[in-house]
Amino acid sequence: MTAEGEERLAGLMAAAQRGDAASYQRLLKECVPVIAAVARRQGVFPDQVDDVVQEVLITIHRARATYDPARPFLPWLRAIAQRRAIDGLRRHGRQSSREVHDPLAYENHPGGDEDATAGLDREEQAQALRAQIETLPPGQRQAAERLGLSGQTLEEAAAETGRSKTALKVNLHRALKALRARMGGAPRDGEGEDV
């Protein structure tokens, strides 16, 4: 940065110390490229440069009263940026020594909020539901399998089965009501016939 740039930044910082908010905003904007350059020179990884910039801006905000307007601004800024860059490198080193990137291990790791039997219970419930669906009248079974289990849309199920969307909706409603009654203990009234 040129001597004129140095003087401009020092002037903006002095104005910011006197309470000029516009000067403070301009100062921070003009500091960003300088901070990013210092961070890159220190060896900060490209994906972490923005984090270092933010840390430096926060530090400038907190330490702005310590800046002496009689002294050059850039060495003060660079010293802060170098220290925050080193902090970022240390933080990255600590994290990378503890963290392991293994997507397969992550996917295969059991969730911590359920016990080992919960998965078995769900599978047993799914099998019981499938068995109950098999006992439904053909139209209800077809609606439950296509719309509930297979996840087809009404349009897809109607096109494949040749039944109207209304008939499929009615049969699905009746199937769900019957399944609730059979599996949940609710009264069996109104199971009805197929449409």
C-alpha positions as CSV (number, residue, x, y, z in Angstrom):
1,M,0.0,0.0,0.0
2,T,1.2,3.5,-0.8
3,A,2.1,6.2,1.7
4,E,-1.1,8.0,0.7
5,G,-3.1,4.8,1.4
6,E,-1.4,4.5,4.8
7,E,-2.3,8.1,5.6
8,R,-5.9,7.7,4.5
9,L,-6.3,4.6,6.7
10,A,-4.7,6.4,9.7
11,G,-7.0,9.3,9.1
12,L,-10.1,7.1,8.9
13,M,-9.0,5.3,12.1
14,A,-8.5,8.7,13.9
15,A,-12.0,9.8,12.7
16,A,-13.5,6.5,13.9
17,Q,-11.9,7.0,17.3
18,R,-13.7,10.4,17.5
19,G,-17.0,8.7,16.7
20,D,-17.4,9.1,13.0
21,A,-19.4,6.0,12.0
22,A,-19.0,6.5,8.2
23,S,-15.3,6.7,8.5
24,Y,-15.2,3.6,10.6
25,Q,-17.2,1.7,8.0
26,R,-15.0,2.8,5.2
27,L,-11.9,1.9,7.3
28,L,-13.2,-1.6,7.9
29,K,-14.0,-2.1,4.2
30,E,-10.6,-0.9,3.1
31,C,-8.9,-3.2,5.7
32,V,-10.4,-6.4,4.4
33,P,-8.1,-6.9,1.4
34,V,-5.0,-6.1,3.6
35,I,-6.1,-8.6,6.2
36,A,-6.9,-11.3,3.6
37,A,-3.4,-10.8,2.0
38,V,-1.7,-11.1,5.4
39,A,-3.7,-14.3,6.2
40,R,-2.8,-15.9,2.9
41,R,0.9,-15.0,3.4
42,Q,0.8,-16.6,6.8
43,G,-0.4,-19.9,5.2
44,V,-4.1,-19.8,6.2
45,F,-6.1,-22.2,4.1
46,P,-8.2,-20.5,1.4
47,D,-11.5,-21.7,2.9
48,Q,-10.6,-20.2,6.3
49,V,-9.4,-16.7,5.2
50,D,-12.8,-15.2,5.7
51,D,-12.9,-16.5,9.3
52,V,-9.5,-14.8,9.9
53,V,-10.8,-11.6,8.4
54,Q,-13.8,-11.6,10.7
55,E,-11.7,-12.3,13.7
56,V,-9.4,-9.4,12.8
57,L,-12.3,-7.0,12.3
58,I,-13.7,-8.0,15.7
59,T,-10.3,-7.4,17.2
60,I,-10.0,-4.0,15.6
61,H,-13.4,-3.1,17.0
62,R,-12.4,-4.2,20.5
63,A,-8.9,-2.6,20.3
64,R,-9.6,0.5,18.4
65,A,-9.0,2.7,21.4
66,T,-5.5,1.3,21.7
67,Y,-4.4,2.7,18.3
68,D,-2.1,5.7,18.6
69,P,-2.9,8.2,15.7
70,A,0.6,9.5,15.9
71,R,1.9,6.1,14.7
72,P,1.5,4.3,11.4
73,F,-1.7,2.4,11.0
74,L,-0.7,-0.5,8.7
75,P,1.9,-2.0,11.1
76,W,-0.7,-2.0,13.8
77,L,-3.3,-3.7,11.5
78,R,-0.7,-6.2,10.1
79,A,0.3,-7.2,13.7
80,I,-3.3,-8.0,14.6
81,A,-3.9,-9.8,11.3
82,Q,-0.7,-11.9,11.8
83,R,-1.7,-12.9,15.3
84,R,-5.3,-13.9,14.3
85,A,-3.9,-15.8,11.3
86,I,-1.6,-17.8,13.6
87,D,-4.6,-18.4,16.0
88,G,-6.6,-19.7,13.0
89,L,-3.7,-22.0,12.0
90,R,-3.5,-23.4,15.5
91,R,-7.2,-23.9,15.7
92,H,-7.2,-25.7,12.4
93,G,-4.3,-27.9,13.6
94,R,-6.1,-28.8,16.8
95,Q,-9.3,-29.6,14.9
96,S,-7.7,-31.7,12.2
97,S,-5.8,-33.7,14.8
98,R,-9.1,-34.7,16.5
99,E,-11.5,-34.9,13.5
100,V,-11.6,-37.8,11.1
101,H,-13.2,-37.5,7.7
102,D,-14.8,-40.9,7.1
103,P,-18.2,-40.6,5.4
104,L,-18.8,-44.4,5.6
105,A,-18.2,-44.5,9.3
106,Y,-20.5,-41.5,9.8
107,E,-23.3,-43.2,7.8
108,N,-22.9,-46.6,9.5
109,H,-22.7,-45.1,13.0
110,P,-25.8,-45.8,15.1
111,G,-27.7,-42.8,16.3
112,G,-27.1,-41.9,19.9
113,D,-30.7,-41.1,20.7
114,E,-32.1,-44.6,20.3
115,D,-31.2,-48.0,21.6
116,A,-30.3,-51.0,19.5
117,T,-33.8,-52.6,19.9
118,A,-35.6,-49.5,18.4
119,G,-34.6,-50.5,14.8
120,L,-35.7,-54.0,15.4
121,D,-39.0,-52.8,16.8
122,R,-39.6,-50.6,13.8
123,E,-38.9,-53.5,11.4
124,E,-41.3,-55.8,13.3
125,Q,-44.0,-53.0,13.1
126,A,-43.4,-52.7,9.4
127,Q,-43.7,-56.4,8.9
128,A,-46.9,-56.5,10.9
129,L,-48.3,-53.6,8.9
130,R,-47.5,-55.4,5.6
131,A,-49.2,-58.5,6.9
132,Q,-52.3,-56.5,7.8
133,I,-52.3,-54.8,4.4
134,E,-52.4,-58.2,2.8
135,T,-55.7,-59.0,4.6
136,L,-57.5,-55.9,3.2
137,P,-60.0,-56.2,0.4
138,P,-58.4,-56.0,-3.0
139,G,-59.2,-52.3,-3.7
140,Q,-58.1,-51.1,-0.3
141,R,-55.0,-53.2,-0.5
142,Q,-54.1,-51.8,-3.9
143,A,-54.6,-48.2,-2.7
144,A,-52.6,-48.8,0.4
145,E,-49.7,-50.4,-1.5
146,R,-49.6,-47.9,-4.3
147,L,-50.2,-44.7,-2.4
148,G,-48.9,-45.6,1.0
149,L,-46.0,-48.0,0.6
150,S,-44.8,-47.2,-2.9
151,G,-45.3,-43.5,-2.6
152,Q,-47.0,-43.1,-5.9
153,T,-49.1,-40.0,-6.6
154,L,-52.8,-40.3,-7.2
155,E,-52.2,-39.6,-10.9
156,E,-49.6,-42.4,-11.2
157,A,-51.7,-44.9,-9.3
158,A,-54.8,-44.0,-11.3
159,A,-53.0,-44.4,-14.6
160,E,-51.5,-47.8,-13.6
161,T,-54.6,-49.3,-12.1
162,G,-57.3,-47.8,-14.3
163,R,-59.2,-46.6,-11.3
164,S,-60.4,-43.1,-10.7
165,K,-58.5,-40.8,-8.3
166,T,-61.6,-40.5,-6.2
167,A,-62.0,-44.3,-5.9
168,L,-58.3,-44.6,-4.9
169,K,-58.7,-41.8,-2.2
170,V,-61.8,-43.5,-0.8
171,N,-60.2,-46.9,-0.7
172,L,-57.0,-45.5,0.9
173,H,-59.1,-43.7,3.5
174,R,-61.0,-47.0,4.3
175,A,-57.8,-48.9,4.3
176,L,-56.2,-46.6,6.8
177,K,-59.2,-46.6,9.0
178,A,-59.3,-50.4,9.0
179,L,-55.5,-50.6,9.7
180,R,-55.9,-48.2,12.6
181,A,-58.7,-50.3,14.0
182,R,-56.8,-53.5,13.7
183,M,-53.4,-52.3,14.9
184,G,-54.4,-49.6,17.3
185,G,-57.5,-51.1,18.9
186,A,-60.0,-48.5,17.7
187,P,-63.5,-49.6,16.8
188,R,-63.9,-51.4,13.5
189,D,-67.1,-49.7,12.3
190,G,-67.2,-48.3,8.8
191,E,-64.3,-50.4,7.3
192,G,-66.6,-50.7,4.3
193,E,-66.2,-52.3,1.0
194,D,-64.2,-51.3,-2.0
195,V,-65.3,-48.6,-4.3
